[in-house]
Amino acid sequence: MKSDQWFAVKRDKNTKVIYIMTGGDRCMVKATAKGMFRDPIIVKLTWMMMKVLTGCAIPADKPATDFCRGEIMLPPNNNRFVIIKAL
């Protein structure tokens, strides 16, 4: 079984706020985003795009151009590591 995919969602083309969502597929994320926003923009994230947005580490076994799946690890802050895992 593959883990969920990560997506960036914006309310519309003019907003600067980006929501990071995860879901089994684009249809699931689109349905959720449509329930929240009138005309959302949805982009499937690669590891490099996720790194730019959150500063997360790209796993050593993944190319930067692969689509982002599974857990992400944010850079340490005050000796704490934050790991976000899609359930």
C-alpha positions in Angstrom: 0.0 0.0 0.0 1.3 3.4 -0.9 1.1 6.3 1.5 -0.9 9.4 0.9 0.3 12.1 -1.5 0.9 15.8 -0.5 -0.8 18.7 -2.2 -0.6 22.5 -2.0 -4.0 24.2 -2.1 -4.7 27.9 -2.5 -8.2 29.5 -2.1 -7.8 31.2 -5.5 -5.1 32.6 -7.7 -4.8 35.9 -5.9 -4.2 34.6 -2.3 -0.7 34.1 -0.8 -1.9 31.6 1.8 -1.0 28.0 0.9 -2.6 25.0 2.6 -0.7 21.8 2.7 -3.1 18.8 2.4 -2.6 15.1 2.1 -5.0 12.5 0.7 -5.2 9.2 -1.0 -5.5 10.9 -4.4 -6.2 14.2 -6.1 -10.0 13.6 -6.1 -10.1 13.3 -2.3 -8.1 16.5 -1.8 -10.2 18.3 -4.5 -13.5 17.3 -2.8 -12.2 18.6 0.6 -10.8 21.8 -1.0 -14.1 22.4 -2.9 -15.9 22.2 0.4 -13.7 24.9 1.9 -13.1 27.2 -1.1 -15.1 28.2 -4.1 -12.4 27.8 -6.8 -9.3 26.2 -5.2 -6.0 25.7 -7.0 -4.4 22.3 -6.3 -0.8 21.3 -7.0 0.7 17.9 -6.4 3.9 18.5 -4.5 7.4 17.1 -5.3 10.0 16.7 -2.6 11.8 19.8 -3.8 8.6 21.9 -3.7 7.8 20.6 -0.2 11.4 21.5 0.9 10.9 25.1 -0.5 7.6 25.5 1.3 8.4 23.9 4.7 12.2 23.4 4.8 11.7 19.7 5.2 14.5 17.2 4.5 14.3 15.3 1.3 14.8 11.6 2.1 18.1 10.2 0.9 16.5 7.5 -1.2 14.2 9.9 -3.1 15.0 12.2 -6.1 13.9 15.8 -5.6 11.5 15.5 -8.5 9.6 12.5 -7.0 6.1 13.3 -5.8 6.0 13.8 -2.0 4.5 10.9 -0.1 4.4 9.7 3.5 6.0 11.5 6.4 8.0 14.7 6.3 10.6 15.9 8.8 11.0 19.6 9.5 14.4 21.1 10.4 15.3 20.9 14.1 14.2 23.8 16.2 15.5 24.1 19.8 16.8 20.5 19.6 13.3 19.2 18.7 12.5 17.4 15.4 9.0 17.7 14.0 7.8 14.8 11.9 4.5 15.1 10.1 3.0 11.8 9.0 -0.1 11.3 6.8 -2.4 8.8 8.5 
